[in-house]
Amino acid sequence: MTKSASKPSSKSIPAPSTSSRPWLLIFIFRLLLLGVGGGLALLVGIVLGAMYPSPNPEPPLLLKILPYFGARTPGVSLKSSPTAVSESVASPVDLTPVQRQQAQAQLNQLQGQMKVLSEQVATLENQLGSSRPNESVEKRLQAIALQLQGVKPPNSNSASPGNNTTNQTAISSDSQLLTDKLKVTLPSDVLFDGKNSLLRPEAGLILDKIIADLRNYPSSTIRITAHTDAAGEVEDNRELSFRRAKALEQYFGRALGEQYRWLVVGYGETRPLVANDTEANLQRNRRIEIAVE
């Protein structure tokens, strides 16, 4: 008896239907449509914004919102923080009692020298018939130096910081405008006391300012000439004038060093500016001239 082999019935597998997920295609299409429309709207907005700018522009909404997230995203900063300008305020130096006492003594000495210098300037002004009590000692000395050169000083009321051409040097006076060389004329009575060649203690206040100007002419030849009036013997006046010029050379040399060359001349009474017939004229002839060759 034979058994016939039964063949298994083959089941047909249905093909996936594309109509079962139509929503996915619709979603993708809408995304593409939204992207294209948004891009076109952005371009149109940029063009309109460039053609018709707003009179009162405001930052975009995105820029308004992002600062609120700045604390969470420290790496993103829309607005650069202003640079803090550090004010260089000199902090007071702690001085020991000894240092404070020494500084106070130096201050008192300088104040005393300034007072003596101011009194001497007032005496010179009285001798020359001029008075500028409301101006600084430096400007008053400039006016005296100009008078000694025979130049009428500018009116103190009309002098202005922008037009004051007499401030070429610390005292100065006669800086030749045709050249760049320095020339300063000073009354001898401001620097020396009486008939000697010893510098007054307060003379350093004037000479130190001239030293600052001379530093602008390194390796130059500095000519220092001293003049006296006609009172006394001719030979004594010549010797006195030379000693005074030499004293100035030594003072400048200590401050400026050896890079300068010095020409020291004492003319005595041989080159007066005016006749030695009045006290004011005698004062004008007693002078010191410092010039860069």
C-alpha positions as YAML, in Angstrom:
chain: A
units: angstrom
residues:
- id: 1
  name: MET
  ca: [0.00, 0.00, 0.00]
- id: 2
  name: THR
  ca: [1.54, 3.16, -1.09]
- id: 3
  name: LYS
  ca: [1.22, 6.53, 0.67]
- id: 4
  name: SER
  ca: [1.10, 9.49, -1.46]
- id: 5
  name: ALA
  ca: [3.29, 12.38, -0.15]
- id: 6
  name: SER
  ca: [1.21, 15.39, 0.56]
- id: 7
  name: LYS
  ca: [2.75, 18.63, -0.65]
- id: 8
  name: PRO
  ca: [2.55, 21.51, 1.76]
- id: 9
  name: SER
  ca: [0.43, 24.28, 0.49]
- id: 10
  name: SER
  ca: [2.49, 27.36, -0.18]
- id: 11
  name: LYS
  ca: [1.11, 30.49, 1.45]
- id: 12
  name: SER
  ca: [1.42, 33.67, -0.56]
- id: 13
  name: ILE
  ca: [3.15, 36.61, 1.31]
- id: 14
  name: PRO
  ca: [1.34, 39.84, 0.58]
- id: 15
  name: ALA
  ca: [3.53, 42.69, -0.79]
- id: 16
  name: PRO
  ca: [3.79, 45.77, 1.37]
- id: 17
  name: SER
  ca: [1.27, 48.29, 0.36]
- id: 18
  name: THR
  ca: [2.44, 51.84, -0.16]
- id: 19
  name: SER
  ca: [-1.03, 53.07, 0.53]
- id: 20
  name: SER
  ca: [-0.80, 52.04, 4.19]
- id: 21
  name: ARG
  ca: [1.47, 55.01, 5.15]
- id: 22
  name: PRO
  ca: [0.40, 57.97, 3.04]
- id: 23
  name: TRP
  ca: [0.78, 60.32, 6.01]
- id: 24
  name: LEU
  ca: [4.60, 60.06, 5.89]
- id: 25
  name: LEU
  ca: [4.78, 61.35, 2.34]
- id: 26
  name: ILE
  ca: [2.38, 64.14, 3.18]
- id: 27
  name: PHE
  ca: [4.48, 65.14, 6.21]
- id: 28
  name: ILE
  ca: [7.70, 65.24, 4.20]
- id: 29
  name: PHE
  ca: [6.03, 67.26, 1.47]
- id: 30
  name: ARG
  ca: [4.72, 69.77, 3.98]
- id: 31
  name: LEU
  ca: [8.15, 70.12, 5.56]
- id: 32
  name: LEU
  ca: [9.69, 70.83, 2.20]
- id: 33
  name: LEU
  ca: [6.95, 73.29, 1.41]
- id: 34
  name: LEU
  ca: [7.43, 75.03, 4.78]
- id: 35
  name: GLY
  ca: [11.19, 75.26, 4.30]
- id: 36
  name: VAL
  ca: [10.90, 76.72, 0.82]
- id: 37
  name: GLY
  ca: [8.23, 79.17, 1.93]
- id: 38
  name: GLY
  ca: [10.19, 80.24, 5.00]
- id: 39
  name: GLY
  ca: [13.33, 80.80, 2.95]
- id: 40
  name: LEU
  ca: [11.44, 82.90, 0.42]
- id: 41
  name: ALA
  ca: [9.84, 84.90, 3.23]
- id: 42
  name: LEU
  ca: [13.26, 85.48, 4.79]
- id: 43
  name: LEU
  ca: [14.72, 86.73, 1.52]
- id: 44
  name: VAL
  ca: [11.74, 89.01, 0.91]
- id: 45
  name: GLY
  ca: [12.07, 90.38, 4.46]
- id: 46
  name: ILE
  ca: [15.76, 91.12, 4.01]
- id: 47
  name: VAL
  ca: [15.12, 92.91, 0.72]
- id: 48
  name: LEU
  ca: [12.27, 94.97, 2.18]
- id: 49
  name: GLY
  ca: [14.33, 95.79, 5.28]
- id: 50
  name: ALA
  ca: [17.18, 97.06, 3.14]
- id: 51
  name: MET
  ca: [14.89, 99.13, 0.92]
- id: 52
  name: TYR
  ca: [12.66, 100.53, 3.66]
- id: 53
  name: PRO
  ca: [14.59, 100.68, 6.93]
- id: 54
  name: SER
  ca: [12.64, 101.36, 10.09]
- id: 55
  name: PRO
  ca: [13.16, 104.80, 11.69]
- id: 56
  name: ASN
  ca: [13.20, 103.17, 15.13]
- id: 57
  name: PRO
  ca: [15.00, 99.86, 14.64]
- id: 58
  name: GLU
  ca: [14.70, 97.19, 17.30]
- id: 59
  name: PRO
  ca: [16.77, 94.05, 17.72]
- id: 60
  name: PRO
  ca: [15.25, 90.82, 16.43]
- id: 61
  name: LEU
  ca: [13.24, 88.66, 18.77]
- id: 62
  name: LEU
  ca: [16.00, 86.07, 18.83]
- id: 63
  name: LEU
  ca: [18.50, 88.61, 20.11]
- id: 64
  name: LYS
  ca: [16.04, 89.65, 22.82]
- id: 65
  name: ILE
  ca: [15.54, 86.10, 24.04]
- id: 66
  name: LEU
  ca: [19.11, 84.79, 23.94]
- id: 67
  name: PRO
  ca: [20.49, 87.04, 26.75]
- id: 68
  name: TYR
  ca: [18.19, 85.22, 29.19]
- id: 69
  name: PHE
  ca: [20.12, 82.06, 28.47]
- id: 70
  name: GLY
  ca: [23.48, 83.76, 28.85]
- id: 71
  name: ALA
  ca: [23.93, 82.50, 32.39]
- id: 72
  name: ARG
  ca: [23.45, 78.93, 31.22]
- id: 73
  name: THR
  ca: [25.72, 79.29, 28.20]
- id: 74
  name: PRO
  ca: [28.76, 81.24, 29.36]
- id: 75
  name: GLY
  ca: [30.52, 80.59, 26.08]
- id: 76
  name: VAL
  ca: [27.99, 82.68, 24.11]
- id: 77
  name: SER
  ca: [27.95, 86.44, 24.55]
- id: 78
  name: LEU
  ca: [25.96, 88.70, 22.27]
- id: 79
  name: LYS
  ca: [27.11, 91.94, 23.77]
- id: 80
  name: SER
  ca: [30.75, 92.43, 24.60]
- id: 81
  name: SER
  ca: [31.17, 93.65, 28.11]
- id: 82
  name: PRO
  ca: [32.74, 97.10, 28.25]
- id: 83
  name: THR
  ca: [36.38, 97.10, 29.09]
- id: 84
  name: ALA
  ca: [36.91, 98.20, 32.60]
- id: 85
  name: VAL
  ca: [39.14, 101.24, 32.65]
- id: 86
  name: SER
  ca: [41.42, 100.92, 35.59]
- id: 87
  name: GLU
  ca: [42.05, 104.25, 37.14]
- id: 88
  name: SER
  ca: [45.66, 104.48, 38.16]
- id: 89
  name: VAL
  ca: [45.19, 105.98, 41.57]
- id: 90
  name: ALA
  ca: [48.42, 106.16, 43.45]
- id: 91
  name: SER
  ca: [47.93, 104.51, 46.78]
- id: 92
  name: PRO
  ca: [49.42, 106.38, 49.70]
- id: 93
  name: VAL
  ca: [52.81, 105.11, 50.75]
- id: 94
  name: ASP
  ca: [53.16, 104.03, 54.32]
- id: 95
  name: LEU
  ca: [56.02, 106.07, 55.73]
- id: 96
  name: THR
  ca: [57.82, 105.41, 58.91]
- id: 97
  name: PRO
  ca: [57.84, 108.23, 61.45]
- id: 98
  name: VAL
  ca: [61.45, 109.01, 60.54]
- id: 99
  name: GLN
  ca: [60.70, 109.14, 56.79]
- id: 100
  name: ARG
  ca: [57.64, 111.29, 57.38]
- id: 101
  name: GLN
  ca: [59.69, 113.70, 59.47]
- id: 102
  name: GLN
  ca: [62.39, 113.91, 56.78]
- id: 103
  name: ALA
  ca: [59.80, 114.54, 54.05]
- id: 104
  name: GLN
  ca: [58.17, 117.25, 56.13]
- id: 105
  name: ALA
  ca: [61.54, 118.91, 56.68]
- id: 106
  name: GLN
  ca: [62.25, 118.88, 52.93]
- id: 107
  name: LEU
  ca: [58.80, 120.33, 52.24]
- id: 108
  name: ASN
  ca: [59.36, 123.11, 54.75]
- id: 109
  name: GLN
  ca: [62.73, 123.87, 53.16]
- id: 110
  name: LEU
  ca: [61.23, 124.09, 49.66]
- id: 111
  name: GLN
  ca: [58.40, 126.28, 50.88]
- id: 112
  name: GLY
  ca: [60.91, 128.58, 52.53]
- id: 113
  name: GLN
  ca: [62.98, 128.77, 49.34]
- id: 114
  name: MET
  ca: [59.89, 129.59, 47.30]
- id: 115
  name: LYS
  ca: [58.98, 132.35, 49.72]
- id: 116
  name: VAL
  ca: [62.46, 133.87, 49.55]
- id: 117
  name: LEU
  ca: [62.45, 133.60, 45.75]
- id: 118
  name: SER
  ca: [59.07, 135.31, 45.55]
- id: 119
  name: GLU
  ca: [60.34, 138.16, 47.73]
- id: 120
  name: GLN
  ca: [63.43, 138.58, 45.55]
- id: 121
  name: VAL
  ca: [61.30, 138.65, 42.41]
- id: 122
  name: ALA
  ca: [59.12, 141.33, 43.97]
- id: 123
  name: THR
  ca: [62.24, 143.38, 44.75]
- id: 124
  name: LEU
  ca: [63.43, 143.09, 41.15]
- id: 125
  name: GLU
  ca: [60.01, 144.10, 39.88]
- id: 126
  name: ASN
  ca: [60.07, 147.21, 42.04]
- id: 127
  name: GLN
  ca: [63.50, 148.13, 40.72]
- id: 128
  name: LEU
  ca: [62.36, 147.67, 37.12]
- id: 129
  name: GLY
  ca: [59.06, 149.43, 37.67]
- id: 130
  name: SER
  ca: [56.83, 146.45, 36.97]
- id: 131
  name: SER
  ca: [54.48, 144.47, 39.13]
- id: 132
  name: ARG
  ca: [52.66, 141.20, 38.45]
- id: 133
  name: PRO
  ca: [51.51, 139.98, 41.86]
- id: 134
  name: ASN
  ca: [48.72, 137.80, 40.45]
- id: 135
  name: GLU
  ca: [51.03, 135.70, 38.26]
- id: 136
  name: SER
  ca: [53.21, 132.76, 39.17]
- id: 137
  name: VAL
  ca: [56.86, 133.24, 40.06]
- id: 138
  name: GLU
  ca: [57.90, 131.56, 36.82]
- id: 139
  name: LYS
  ca: [55.92, 133.95, 34.62]
- id: 140
  name: ARG
  ca: [57.15, 136.94, 36.61]
- id: 141
  name: LEU
  ca: [60.73, 135.82, 36.05]
- id: 142
  name: GLN
  ca: [60.01, 135.46, 32.35]
- id: 143
  name: ALA
  ca: [58.77, 139.04, 32.25]
- id: 144
  name: ILE
  ca: [61.87, 140.28, 34.10]
- id: 145
  name: ALA
  ca: [64.15, 138.38, 31.71]
- id: 146
  name: LEU
  ca: [62.43, 140.00, 28.73]
- id: 147
  name: GLN
  ca: [62.84, 143.43, 30.30]
- id: 148
  name: LEU
  ca: [66.53, 142.79, 30.78]
- id: 149
  name: GLN
  ca: [66.75, 142.02, 27.05]
- id: 150
  name: GLY
  ca: [65.01, 145.28, 26.23]
- id: 151
  name: VAL
  ca: [61.86, 143.49, 25.08]
- id: 152
  name: LYS
  ca: [58.51, 144.65, 26.38]
- id: 153
  name: PRO
  ca: [56.83, 141.71, 28.14]
- id: 154
  name: PRO
  ca: [53.25, 140.89, 27.16]
- id: 155
  name: ASN
  ca: [50.43, 142.36, 29.18]
- id: 156
  name: SER
  ca: [49.46, 140.05, 31.99]
- id: 157
  name: ASN
  ca: [45.76, 140.62, 31.32]
- id: 158
  name: SER
  ca: [45.98, 139.73, 27.64]
- id: 159
  name: ALA
  ca: [48.19, 136.68, 28.05]
- id: 160
  name: SER
  ca: [46.44, 133.45, 27.22]
- id: 161
  name: PRO
  ca: [47.69, 129.85, 27.43]
- id: 162
  name: GLY
  ca: [47.37, 129.45, 23.68]
- id: 163
  name: ASN
  ca: [49.21, 132.64, 22.71]
- id: 164
  name: ASN
  ca: [51.88, 132.80, 25.39]
- id: 165
  name: THR
  ca: [55.08, 132.41, 23.39]
- id: 166
  name: THR
  ca: [57.32, 133.23, 26.32]
- id: 167
  name: ASN
  ca: [56.98, 129.76, 27.79]
- id: 168
  name: GLN
  ca: [59.76, 128.38, 25.61]
- id: 169
  name: THR
  ca: [61.98, 127.68, 28.64]
- id: 170
  name: ALA
  ca: [61.62, 127.47, 32.35]
- id: 171
  name: ILE
  ca: [62.50, 131.09, 32.87]
- id: 172
  name: SER
  ca: [63.31, 131.79, 29.40]
- id: 173
  name: SER
  ca: [63.11, 134.50, 27.65]
- id: 174
  name: ASP
  ca: [64.88, 134.93, 24.43]
- id: 175
  name: SER
  ca: [64.66, 131.60, 22.60]
- id: 176
  name: GLN
  ca: [65.62, 132.74, 19.15]
- id: 177
  name: LEU
  ca: [62.65, 131.89, 16.96]
- id: 178
  name: LEU
  ca: [64.79, 131.82, 13.83]
- id: 179
  name: THR
  ca: [66.74, 128.86, 15.18]
- id: 180
  name: ASP
  ca: [66.05, 125.88, 17.37]
- id: 181
  name: LYS
  ca: [68.79, 126.78, 19.83]
- id: 182
  name: LEU
  ca: [68.09, 127.70, 23.40]
- id: 183
  name: LYS
  ca: [69.11, 130.99, 24.96]
- id: 184
  name: VAL
  ca: [68.19, 132.03, 28.48]
- id: 185
  name: THR
  ca: [68.93, 135.31, 30.23]
- id: 186
  name: LEU
  ca: [68.57, 135.54, 34.00]
- id: 187
  name: PRO
  ca: [69.13, 138.34, 36.50]
- id: 188
  name: SER
  ca: [72.25, 137.63, 38.53]
- id: 189
  name: ASP
  ca: [70.52, 138.84, 41.68]
- id: 190
  name: VAL
  ca: [68.08, 135.91, 41.49]
- id: 191
  name: LEU
  ca: [70.92, 133.36, 41.49]
- id: 192
  name: PHE
  ca: [73.67, 135.01, 43.54]
- id: 193
  name: ASP
  ca: [73.64, 137.03, 46.71]
- id: 194
  name: GLY
  ca: [75.61, 140.24, 46.86]
- id: 195
  name: LYS
  ca: [79.13, 140.37, 45.47]
- id: 196
  name: ASN
  ca: [79.94, 136.66, 45.65]
- id: 197
  name: SER
  ca: [79.76, 133.58, 43.48]
- id: 198
  name: LEU
  ca: [77.78, 131.37, 45.85]
- id: 199
  name: LEU
  ca: [74.43, 130.23, 44.54]
- id: 200
  name: ARG
  ca: [71.40, 131.06, 46.63]
- id: 201
  name: PRO
  ca: [69.60, 128.05, 48.15]
- id: 202
  name: GLU
  ca: [66.51, 128.82, 46.11]
- id: 203
  name: ALA
  ca: [68.46, 129.14, 42.85]
- id: 204
  name: GLY
  ca: [68.11, 125.41, 42.29]
- id: 205
  name: LEU
  ca: [64.39, 125.84, 41.66]
- id: 206
  name: ILE
  ca: [65.25, 127.90, 38.58]
- id: 207
  name: LEU
  ca: [68.34, 126.06, 37.39]
- id: 208
  name: ASP
  ca: [66.69, 122.64, 37.56]
- id: 209
  name: LYS
  ca: [64.08, 123.79, 35.04]
- id: 210
  name: ILE
  ca: [66.82, 124.98, 32.72]
- id: 211
  name: ILE
  ca: [68.54, 121.60, 33.09]
- id: 212
  name: ALA
  ca: [65.34, 119.93, 31.87]
- id: 213
  name: ASP
  ca: [65.49, 122.09, 28.74]
- id: 214
  name: LEU
  ca: [69.20, 121.45, 28.18]
- id: 215
  name: ARG
  ca: [68.55, 117.70, 28.12]
- id: 216
  name: ASN
  ca: [66.86, 118.28, 24.77]
- id: 217
  name: TYR
  ca: [70.27, 119.17, 23.29]
- id: 218
  name: PRO
  ca: [72.55, 116.20, 24.09]
- id: 219
  name: SER
  ca: [76.25, 116.39, 23.22]
- id: 220
  name: SER
  ca: [76.00, 120.14, 22.59]
- id: 221
  name: THR
  ca: [78.24, 123.01, 23.56]
- id: 222
  name: ILE
  ca: [76.71, 125.14, 26.31]
- id: 223
  name: ARG
  ca: [77.95, 128.71, 26.57]
- id: 224
  name: ILE
  ca: [77.63, 130.38, 29.98]
- id: 225
  name: THR
  ca: [78.48, 134.07, 30.19]
- id: 226
  name: ALA
  ca: [78.22, 136.29, 33.24]
- id: 227
  name: HIS
  ca: [78.03, 140.09, 33.32]
- id: 228
  name: THR
  ca: [78.25, 142.66, 36.09]
- id: 229
  name: ASP
  ca: [77.47, 146.33, 36.42]
- id: 230
  name: ALA
  ca: [80.07, 149.08, 36.47]
- id: 231
  name: ALA
  ca: [80.19, 149.41, 40.25]
- id: 232
  name: GLY
  ca: [83.61, 148.49, 41.64]
- id: 233
  name: GLU
  ca: [86.93, 147.76, 39.97]
- id: 234
  name: VAL
  ca: [87.06, 146.46, 36.41]
- id: 235
  name: GLU
  ca: [89.34, 143.53, 37.23]
- id: 236
  name: ASP
  ca: [87.29, 142.54, 40.28]
- id: 237
  name: ASN
  ca: [84.11, 142.56, 38.21]
- id: 238
  name: ARG
  ca: [85.68, 140.40, 35.53]
- id: 239
  name: GLU
  ca: [86.91, 137.90, 38.09]
- id: 240
  name: LEU
  ca: [83.53, 137.85, 39.85]
- id: 241
  name: SER
  ca: [81.68, 137.24, 36.61]
- id: 242
  name: PHE
  ca: [83.99, 134.34, 35.71]
- id: 243
  name: ARG
  ca: [83.53, 132.71, 39.13]
- id: 244
  name: ARG
  ca: [79.77, 132.97, 38.76]
- id: 245
  name: ALA
  ca: [79.82, 131.42, 35.30]
- id: 246
  name: LYS
  ca: [82.07, 128.66, 36.63]
- id: 247
  name: ALA
  ca: [79.68, 127.98, 39.51]
- id: 248
  name: LEU
  ca: [76.85, 127.49, 37.04]
- id: 249
  name: GLU
  ca: [78.98, 125.16, 34.93]
- id: 250
  name: GLN
  ca: [79.68, 123.00, 37.96]
- id: 251
  name: TYR
  ca: [76.01, 122.91, 38.91]
- id: 252
  name: PHE
  ca: [74.90, 121.93, 35.41]
- id: 253
  name: GLY
  ca: [77.77, 119.47, 34.99]
- id: 254
  name: ARG
  ca: [76.78, 117.51, 38.09]
- id: 255
  name: ALA
  ca: [73.27, 117.07, 36.72]
- id: 256
  name: LEU
  ca: [73.97, 116.57, 33.00]
- id: 257
  name: GLY
  ca: [77.15, 114.50, 33.12]
- id: 258
  name: GLU
  ca: [80.10, 114.56, 30.74]
- id: 259
  name: GLN
  ca: [78.28, 114.45, 27.39]
- id: 260
  name: TYR
  ca: [78.21, 118.25, 27.12]
- id: 261
  name: ARG
  ca: [80.99, 120.71, 26.32]
- id: 262
  name: TRP
  ca: [81.16, 123.94, 28.29]
- id: 263
  name: LEU
  ca: [82.29, 127.41, 27.28]
- id: 264
  name: VAL
  ca: [82.57, 129.65, 30.33]
- id: 265
  name: VAL
  ca: [83.20, 133.40, 29.94]
- id: 266
  name: GLY
  ca: [83.20, 136.22, 32.47]
- id: 267
  name: TYR
  ca: [82.82, 139.58, 30.73]
- id: 268
  name: GLY
  ca: [82.58, 141.68, 33.85]
- id: 269
  name: GLU
  ca: [81.28, 145.16, 33.04]
- id: 270
  name: THR
  ca: [82.58, 145.27, 29.46]
- id: 271
  name: ARG
  ca: [79.29, 144.43, 27.72]
- id: 272
  name: PRO
  ca: [76.47, 146.39, 29.33]
- id: 273
  name: LEU
  ca: [72.98, 146.35, 27.87]
- id: 274
  name: VAL
  ca: [72.24, 149.91, 28.98]
- id: 275
  name: ALA
  ca: [74.12, 152.76, 30.58]
- id: 276
  name: ASN
  ca: [74.99, 152.25, 34.24]
- id: 277
  name: ASP
  ca: [73.32, 155.49, 35.30]
- id: 278
  name: THR
  ca: [70.31, 154.31, 37.30]
- id: 279
  name: GLU
  ca: [69.65, 151.52, 39.76]
- id: 280
  name: ALA
  ca: [67.28, 149.85, 37.31]
- id: 281
  name: ASN
  ca: [69.93, 149.92, 34.58]
- id: 282
  name: LEU
  ca: [72.54, 148.53, 36.94]
- id: 283
  name: GLN
  ca: [70.12, 145.71, 37.65]
- id: 284
  name: ARG
  ca: [69.65, 144.99, 33.95]
- id: 285
  name: ASN
  ca: [73.39, 144.79, 33.34]
- id: 286
  name: ARG
  ca: [73.90, 142.22, 36.12]
- id: 287
  name: ARG
  ca: [72.86, 139.14, 34.22]
- id: 288
  name: ILE
  ca: [73.63, 135.54, 33.31]
- id: 289
  name: GLU
  ca: [73.29, 134.22, 29.76]
- id: 290
  name: ILE
  ca: [73.01, 130.50, 29.00]
- id: 291
  name: ALA
  ca: [72.94, 129.45, 25.35]
- id: 292
  name: VAL
  ca: [73.26, 126.29, 23.28]
- id: 293
  name: GLU
  ca: [75.90, 126.73, 20.58]
...
